[in-house]
Amino acid sequence: MTPKQVLDSFSQTLLQDERILSPQERALLSAILQHANAGSGANPNMREAVRTAIASSVGEVVAQRAFAVLGGSIVDRILEQGGTSSVVESKRPVTEYLGPKDPQPPTGPKPAPLQPAPATGPLTPTVPTSDPKGPQPPHAATSTVISQTSVAAAERPQQLPAECVVLDEFLAPQELAELTGFILDHEAEFEASEVISPHSEGGVVNYEHRSSRVLMDLGKYQDLMLDRIRTALPEVLGKLGMEEFTIAGVEAQVTASNEGDFFHFHSDNGSERVASRYLTFVYFFHREPRGFEGGELRIHDARLQNGEYVSEGTYQTIIPQQNQIVFFPCEVLHEITPVKCASRLFADSRFTLNGWLRR
């Protein structure tokens, strides 16, 4: 095969993988190109300019997704061929086996993610529609994963239903008012949200995957929330069919989501670094009157495919309600749809006090 034939074959393979481009995105691109061709008429320069602009945007989005997808597939194949015993018994750092770190995704301004056509029913999730933000503070200590690949992949169930427990009026009215006031007083301490990738030692800001801001120091409100969660835990675990456990650790943060912010679908314990996470909680609150729309929590039905959980295309949708908390297993795929906030004021953001219980 010629180099061009090899490249064409590889492009066709990527095109058929819905983790790289969903059917809705492919249909949208086709419609955009047809419209551009019709609008440019006989002007070949205009057609080429449109094609180049779209190719650049699509190329970077595809590269970002393939970066995680191909890496996860390689790990799965290594595990299938070599087993896991050597990984468990070895004391050498993984970096000694793999050599230099993988190159990171391109830096600099990022194009807007591809925007899917409006859906009339549950569809395979796509990259949420949002314009990337400008530069944000470089440090934040959030802990959420992009890849769902894990050394313990063989132990995971083949089907993962979208199960959750929702409790209303979780805090007393005075506690809710004080928490909201505390958050509004600490706006300056919020920092850019990060995600954990198997290709990096710590969290990284990735506006193709997540856009929001977080506050890690919750003061007395972390203990308050944990106390309320401990009280509700037997009921929650019973409804989810999960075994009771001793809480070995707690992570918590407040997330502020404003105009265009989103979080692409992911799980919360898909790498060894966060494998001990067991139960996710998401507590919704906001200033009154409510100043945002969207920001829905979607919890997906999923199946195991090539060592990763992928959405079945069906999901539960939870619309954020004041003083409401949602619990679900950490391995469940979920996403946050784009937020609309006309004022763009921090005080009008969609707030969550969210985190994870480890066992």
C-alpha positions in Angstrom: 0.0 0.0 0.0 1.1 3.5 -0.7 1.5 6.0 2.2 -1.7 7.7 1.0 -3.6 4.4 1.0 -2.3 3.6 4.5 -3.4 7.1 5.7 -6.8 6.7 4.0 -7.4 3.3 5.6 -6.5 4.7 9.1 -8.8 7.7 8.6 -11.6 5.4 7.6 -11.0 3.3 10.8 -11.1 6.4 13.0 -14.3 7.6 11.2 -16.1 4.4 12.0 -15.2 4.6 15.8 -18.0 6.5 17.6 -15.6 7.4 20.4 -13.8 9.6 17.8 -16.7 11.0 15.9 -20.3 10.3 16.7 -22.9 9.7 13.9 -24.5 13.1 14.8 -21.1 14.9 14.4 -20.4 13.2 11.0 -23.9 14.2 9.8 -23.3 17.7 11.0 -19.9 17.9 9.2 -21.5 16.6 6.0 -24.2 19.2 6.2 -21.7 22.0 6.8 -19.5 21.0 3.9 -22.5 20.7 1.5 -23.7 24.1 2.6 -20.2 25.6 2.2 -19.9 24.1 -1.3 -23.3 25.5 -2.3 -22.5 28.9 -0.9 -19.1 29.3 -2.5 -20.4 28.6 -6.0 -17.7 28.6 -8.5 -15.1 30.2 -6.3 -12.5 27.4 -5.7 -10.5 29.6 -3.3 -13.5 30.0 -1.0 -14.2 26.3 -1.0 -10.6 25.5 -0.2 -10.5 28.1 2.7 -13.7 26.5 4.2 -12.3 23.0 3.8 -9.0 24.0 5.4 -10.7 25.7 8.4 -12.9 22.7 9.0 -10.1 20.2 8.6 -8.0 22.1 11.1 -10.8 22.1 13.7 -11.8 18.4 13.1 -8.1 17.3 13.1 -7.4 18.7 16.5 -10.7 17.3 18.0 -9.9 13.9 16.5 -6.3 14.0 17.8 -7.5 14.8 21.3 -9.9 11.9 21.4 -7.6 9.4 19.7 -4.9 10.4 22.1 -6.9 8.8 25.0 -8.8 6.1 23.0 -5.7 4.6 21.3 -3.7 4.7 24.5 -6.4 2.9 26.4 -6.7 0.2 23.7 -2.9 -0.4 23.7 -3.0 -0.9 27.5 -5.8 -3.4 27.1 -4.0 -5.4 24.5 -0.9 -5.5 26.7 -2.9 -6.8 29.5 -4.7 -9.4 27.3 -1.4 -10.7 25.9 0.8 -10.5 29.0 -1.5 -10.9 32.0 -1.5 -8.7 35.0 0.7 -10.6 37.4 3.9 -8.9 36.3 2.3 -5.5 36.7 1.2 -6.3 40.3 4.5 -7.9 41.4 6.9 -5.4 39.8 8.3 -2.7 41.9 9.8 -0.7 39.1 8.1 2.6 38.1 5.9 2.3 35.0 8.0 5.1 33.4 11.0 2.9 33.3 9.2 0.5 31.0 7.4 3.0 28.8 10.3 5.4 28.4 9.6 9.2 27.8 6.1 10.5 28.4 3.7 10.6 25.6 3.5 14.0 23.9 0.7 16.1 25.4 -2.2 17.5 23.3 -1.3 20.6 21.3 -1.2 23.9 23.2 -2.5 27.3 22.3 -6.0 28.4 21.4 -8.4 25.6 20.9 -11.2 25.6 18.3 -14.8 25.3 19.5 -15.9 21.6 19.8 -18.1 20.3 17.1 -21.8 21.1 17.8 -24.2 18.2 17.2 -27.6 18.7 15.7 -30.5 19.1 18.3 -31.5 15.7 19.6 -35.2 14.5 19.8 -34.4 11.6 22.1 -31.5 9.8 23.8 -28.5 9.6 21.5 -24.9 8.5 21.8 -23.3 11.4 23.7 -21.1 13.9 21.9 -18.8 16.6 22.9 -21.0 19.3 24.5 -21.4 22.5 22.7 -19.2 25.2 24.3 -16.7 27.8 23.4 -13.3 27.1 25.0 -12.5 29.6 27.7 -9.4 31.8 27.7 -6.4 31.2 29.9 -7.2 30.2 33.5 -5.2 29.8 36.7 -2.8 26.9 36.1 -3.3 25.1 39.4 -6.3 23.1 40.6 -6.5 19.8 42.4 -9.6 18.1 41.1 -9.6 14.4 40.4 -11.7 13.2 37.6 -10.6 10.8 34.8 -10.9 10.9 31.0 -10.1 7.2 30.3 -12.1 4.4 31.9 -9.2 1.9 31.3 -8.0 0.1 34.5 -5.7 -2.8 35.3 -8.7 -4.4 37.0 -10.7 -4.3 33.7 -11.3 -8.0 33.7 -13.2 -7.8 37.0 -15.7 -5.2 35.8 -19.3 -6.1 34.8 -20.2 -6.3 31.1 -23.3 -4.1 31.6 -23.4 -1.0 33.8 -26.9 0.4 34.2 -27.7 4.1 34.8 -28.5 3.8 38.5 -28.7 6.7 41.0 -30.5 7.8 44.2 -31.9 11.3 44.5 -32.7 13.0 47.9 -34.4 16.3 48.2 -34.1 19.0 50.8 -30.8 17.6 51.9 -29.6 20.5 54.1 -31.6 22.6 56.5 -32.6 26.0 55.0 -30.2 27.9 57.2 -27.3 25.5 56.3 -28.1 26.0 52.6 -28.1 29.8 53.0 -24.8 29.8 54.8 -23.2 27.5 52.3 -24.3 29.8 49.4 -23.0 32.9 51.2 -19.7 31.2 51.9 -19.2 30.3 48.2 -20.1 33.8 47.0 -17.6 35.3 49.4 -14.8 33.0 48.1 -15.2 33.6 44.3 -11.5 34.7 44.0 -10.3 31.3 45.2 -12.0 29.3 42.5 -9.5 27.8 39.9 -9.8 26.1 36.6 -11.1 22.5 36.8 -8.7 19.7 35.8 -9.1 16.1 34.6 -6.8 13.1 35.3 -5.4 11.4 32.2 -3.4 8.2 32.1 -0.8 10.1 30.1 0.0 12.6 32.8 1.2 12.3 36.4 -1.3 14.9 37.7 -4.4 16.8 36.7 -4.4 18.8 33.4 -6.7 21.5 32.1 -8.5 20.2 29.0 -11.2 22.5 27.6 -12.1 19.9 25.0 -13.3 17.6 27.9 -14.2 19.9 30.8 -14.9 23.6 31.4 -15.7 24.9 34.9 -14.0 26.3 38.1 -13.6 24.6 41.4 -13.0 25.5 45.1 -11.1 22.9 47.1 -11.1 24.5 50.6 -14.7 24.1 51.8 -14.0 25.0 55.4 -16.5 23.6 57.8 -18.9 22.7 55.0 -16.9 19.6 54.1 -17.5 18.1 57.5 -21.1 19.3 57.5 -21.8 17.5 54.2 -19.9 14.4 55.2 -22.0 14.2 58.4 -25.3 14.4 56.4 -24.0 11.8 53.9 -23.1 9.4 56.7 -26.6 9.6 58.0 -28.1 8.9 54.6 -25.6 6.3 53.5 -27.4 3.1 54.6 -30.5 4.2 52.7 -28.5 5.1 49.6 -26.4 1.9 49.5 -29.6 -0.2 50.0 -31.4 1.5 47.1 -28.3 1.1 44.8 -27.7 -2.5 45.9 -24.2 -1.7 46.9 -22.4 -3.3 49.9 -21.8 -1.3 53.0 -18.2 -0.2 53.5 -15.9 1.7 55.8 -15.1 5.1 54.5 -11.3 5.2 54.0 -11.2 8.7 52.5 -13.3 11.6 51.3 -12.7 14.1 48.4 -15.0 17.1 48.0 -15.0 20.3 46.1 -17.5 23.0 45.0 -17.8 23.3 41.2 -19.1 26.5 39.6 -20.4 26.2 36.1 -21.2 29.3 34.1 -22.0 30.2 30.5 -20.9 27.4 28.1 -19.3 25.2 30.9 -19.7 21.5 30.5 -18.2 18.1 31.4 -18.0 15.4 28.7 -19.0 11.9 29.7 -16.6 10.1 32.0 -16.3 7.9 35.0 -14.8 8.8 38.4 -12.6 5.8 39.2 -11.2 4.7 35.8 -7.5 4.8 36.6 -5.3 3.2 39.3 -4.8 6.6 41.0 -8.6 6.8 41.8 -9.5 3.2 41.7 -10.6 3.2 45.4 -13.3 5.7 44.8 -16.6 3.9 45.5 -19.5 6.3 45.7 -20.0 9.7 43.9 -22.2 12.4 45.3 -23.4 15.6 43.6 -25.2 18.2 45.7 -27.0 21.0 43.7 -27.4 24.6 45.0 -27.7 28.1 43.6 -28.5 31.7 44.4 -32.2 32.7 44.2 -33.6 33.5 41.8 -32.0 30.9 39.7 -29.8 32.6 37.0 -28.9 29.7 34.7 -30.4 27.0 32.6 -29.0 23.6 31.4 -26.2 21.9 33.3 -28.2 18.7 33.5 -26.6 15.6 34.9 -26.9 12.7 32.5 -26.1 9.2 33.9 -25.6 6.7 31.0 -26.3 3.0 30.6 -23.0 1.5 29.5 -21.4 -1.6 28.3 -17.8 -2.9 28.4 -16.1 -2.6 25.0 -12.4 -3.1 24.3 -11.7 -2.6 28.0 -13.6 0.6 28.3 -17.1 1.5 29.2 -19.0 3.1 26.3 -22.5 4.6 26.4 -25.4 2.5 25.2 -27.0 5.7 24.0 -29.6 5.8 26.7 -29.4 7.7 30.0 -31.2 9.2 32.9 -31.4 13.0 33.0 -31.4 14.9 36.3 -32.2 18.6 36.2 -30.5 20.5 38.9 -32.8 21.4 41.8 -32.1 23.5 44.8 -30.9 21.6 47.9 -30.9 18.2 46.1 -28.2 15.5 46.2 -27.6 12.6 43.8 -25.6 9.5 44.6 -24.3 6.9 42.1 -21.5 4.3 41.8 -18.2 5.9 40.7 -17.7 3.7 37.7 -21.0 4.9 36.1 -20.6 7.0 33.0 -22.0 10.5 33.4 -21.8 14.0 31.9 -22.8 17.6 32.5 -24.6 19.3 29.6 -23.7 22.9 28.7 -24.8 25.6 31.0 -26.5 28.8 29.8 -26.0 31.8 32.1 -27.2 35.1 30.4 -25.7 37.4 33.0 -22.3 35.5 33.1 -22.1 36.6 36.8 -20.3 34.2 39.1 -23.2 34.5 41.6 -25.6 33.1 38.9 -23.5 30.0 38.3 -24.7 26.4 38.7 -23.0 25.2 41.9 -22.4 21.7 43.1 -20.7 20.4 46.2 -19.5 17.1 44.7 -17.1 14.5 45.6 -16.3 10.8 46.2 -16.2 8.3 49.1 -13.2 5.9 49.0 -13.1 2.5 50.6 
